[in-house]
Amino acid sequence: MPVIVEQQLQNTWAPPAWEALDEAAWERWVEKGRAQEQRDTAARLKAVKWVAIAATLGAAVLWSQLTPFELAFRFLVAGSAIVLMVQALQARNFAVGVLFAAIAILYNPVRPAFALSADWQRAAVAATSIPFMMSLVWPDGRNLKKEIHE
């Protein structure tokens, strides 16, 4: 009985016919994959930026209701800043990387630099959205370098 099953499997399945590797087709396929990966990464970074902007502006508007969500807010802003810091450093834009590192340190949820309780801090939270908004204008960091050097 096992011999019959083996023969049936051999008769129904055949390995694919291998064709000669077309180097140009391979390069197009690799480039297509890279382009898709870059689009996906750009979309994720844009989502992180918009979430950070919404969180900071929302916190400034809903200041009195922020207290129960302070830890989540700090994690969200610090995490977003870290993601954008890494992106800026990969683009070799060190000034923007340092800016987002400072934001991550200020909003550190483990050891906060300041409490979110006074009215001046409301303005600081709203102002934190500005670097995130600027990062939308300069998504890859290279345009920002050109603007700074000109």
N, C-alpha and C positions, 0 to 999 in steps of 0.2 A: 504494500500500500504506500509506504513512503516514497518508493521509486516513482510511482505514478504522479504523485503530487510534485515531485522534483521535476519530472519531465514536463508537466503542465506549466510550472513556473518558468521553465526555460523556454517553452514555446510562446508564452504570452508576453514575456518581457525581453526586450532586446536593448542593449546599450545604444545611446544615440550615436548617430554617424558623425564622426568628428571631421570638421572641415579644416582646411588650412587657416591658420590664424591670420586675419587681415589686420595688420598693424594700424592702419588708418582708422578702421572701424573701432578697434580697441581704444585708441586715443580719443575718439569722439565720445565713446561710452564713458570713459574716465572723466573727461571734461564735463560731460552732462551731469555726472554724479557730483562733481565738485561745485558746479553752478547751483545745483539743487541744494546741496549742503550749505552754501553761502546764503541762499535765499531763506532757508529754514532758520539759520543762525540769526540773520537780520530780523526776521519776524519775531523770534523769541526775545531778542534784545529790545525791540520796539515795544513789545508787550510789557517787559520789565520796566521800561521807562514810563509808559503810560500808567501802570499800576502805582509806581512811586509818586508820580505827579498827582494822581487822584488821591492817594493816601495823604500826602502832605497838605494839599489844598483842602481836602475833606476834614482833616484834623484841625486845620486853622478855622474852618467854618463851624465845625461842631465841637468847639473847644471844651464846652462844659460837659459833654458826654464822653470825652476822651479817656478819662481816668480808668474805667474798667478795661479798656482796650489798649492801655499804654504799652504793655509788654509786647503784644502782637504788633502794634504800630512800630515800635522800635526794631523788632526783628525784621519787619517788612522793609523799612527804610534802610537799615544797616545791610541787609542782604542784597537789596537792589544796588546800593552803593558799592558793595564788594564786587558784584557781577560787572558793573560798569567800570570799576577800577581795573579789573583784569582785562576787560576789552580795551581800555585805553592804553594799558601797558603793552598789550600785544600789538597795538597799532603804533607803539613807540612814542606815545603822546604822554610824556611823563608829568607835565603840568596838570593835565586833566586827571591823570591817575592819582596824583597827590591830593587834588581837590576831593575826589570821591573817597579816598582813604580817610581824609579828615572828617567827611560826613559819616563814614562808617564808625569812626572813633567817637564822634559826638553822640550818635544814636545807639551806641553799644548797649544791648539789652542786659548784658551780664553785669556791667559796672557803668551805669549811666554817668555822663559828664554833667548833666543838669536835670532837674526835675521839670516835668511838664505841668507847671502850676501857675506861673505868673503871666500877666498879659504881654510882657515883652517877649516871652518865649513863644507866644502865639505868632508874633511877627517873624521870629527866627524860623519857626516851622514852615510858615508860608514862604519865606525867602529860600528855604531849602529846595523848594520845587524849581527854582531858577536854573541850577546846574543840570537838573534832569531835563528841563525844557530845552536848554542849550544843546544837550546831547542828542535831541531829536533833529536839530538842524544840522549837526555834524555827526552823522551816524558812525562813520568809520574813523574819525579822528584826523584823517589826513587833511581834510579841508580846513580844520581848525588850525593846524600847523601853518598852512599857507596864509591864513588870515592874520595870525600872530606875527609872522615874519614879514609881511608886506607893510 
